[in-house]
């Protein structure tokens, strides 16, 4: 079994998808997770590449968020689109990263993602509250492998 396939069980993947759905019920922001084996560049730089490969900039408010994980490299990053960066400080994702890092260190991959997603949704809520006519602009599915 590959490192990417072993990162989350099917049941854990389902819980991560449920967390995305729950987080997006409180914000118009869009959250996605991408998992790949490794990265040879800085994780944030790779997250930006993946963000654009997944066409996550195609949201009305430019409020997409990507949680990127390089399994073998043991690195991750959180990247938010331009609409988010225009409203928040550089340290906006620090508390989310810290929560996730603590769980990753303990080998709790699913919990790292679930709590990171929920925290991201909470943070986005004050800047991008859920709207009655909100539509799910991006897939909630976890993308895997090199793009």
N, C-alpha and C positions, 0 to 999 in steps of 0.2 A: 504494500500500500504506500502511495506517495505521501510525502510530508503534508502536502496540501489536503489530500483526501483524509488523512488521519487527524488533521487539525480540529475538526468538529465532526461528531457523529451526526447521522440523519436527524435524530431527535434534537440534538443541540442546534442544528441548523434551523429547525422549525422554531425553536425558542428565540433564536436571533431574528428570524423573520417576524415573529409575533412582536418582539420588542420594537422593530422598525415601525410596524403598523400602529402600535400603541403610541410611540413617540410622535408620529406624524398626525395623530389625532389632536395634538395640542399646538401644533405649529403648521404654518404653510410651507416650512422648510422641507427639503427632500433629503433623506439619508440613505446612503448605500454603503455596502461593505465589499471590498475586493481583497481576495487572498491569493497570493502567489508564492512560489517556492523561495525565491531570493531576489535581491536587488544588488546591483553593482554600483549604484549611485546613492546619494543621500535619500532616505525614505521620503522626505517631504517633496523632493524633486521628482521622485518616481510617482508619488501620489498625484502631483499636478499632471504628469503625463497621462496616467490612468484616468484621471478625472476627465480630461479632454477626449481620450479614446472612447470613453463611455458616453460622451456627449452630454455630460452633466451640466454644462453651461446653458443648456436649452430649457431653462425654467424662466417663467415670467419675471420673477423678482430676483433672479440670479442668486438663489439661496440654497443651492445644493451643497451637501456635505459628504465627503468621502472619508471613510475609515479604511485605511490601507494597511495591510499586514503582509510582511515578507517572513514566512515561517522559518526557513533554514537560517536566514540572516538574523533572526530574532530582533526585528525592527518593525516599528509601526509609525504611522503619522495620521494626523487628522487635517484635512484640507477643506476649507470653506470657500465658496465662490465669491466673486467680486461684490455682490450685494451685501454679503455678510461683512466682508473686510471694510466696506465703506462705513459701517455702523459700530464696529467693535474695536477694542484695543488688541495689540499683538499678543497679549497674555490670555485672550479670551478662552482658548482651548486648554490651558494649563491644568485646570482642575479635572477636566475630563481625562486628559492624558495620565495624570497621577493616579486616578481611580483605576484606569485600565492597566497601567504599568504594575501596580501592586498585584492585581489578579494574574497577569501574565507571568510574573516572577514565581507565583505559587503553582503555575501550570493550569490555572483555571481559565482556559481560553474562552469558553462560552460565556462565563460570568464577566470576563473583561469586556467582551463585545456587548453583551446585554446592558451592563451598567453604563458603558460608554455611550451607547445609543440613547438610553433613557436620559442621561445627563445632557447630551447634546440637544435632545428635544426640549428639555427644560430650559436650557440656555437660549435656544432659538425663540422660544415662546414669547419672550418679552420684546423681541425685535420683529418677529414675524409670527404674530398670533394666527391661529387657525381661523379661516374665514368660512362662512356658511356655504359658499359656492366653490370651496377649494376642491381641486381635482388632483389626483395622484399623477404628477407630471413625469416621474421617473419610476422605473421598475424597482421593486423592493428586493428582488432576487440577489443573492450573493453571487458576485462574479468571481471566477477562479481562473488561475493560470495566467500565462503571459498573454498580453493583448498586442 
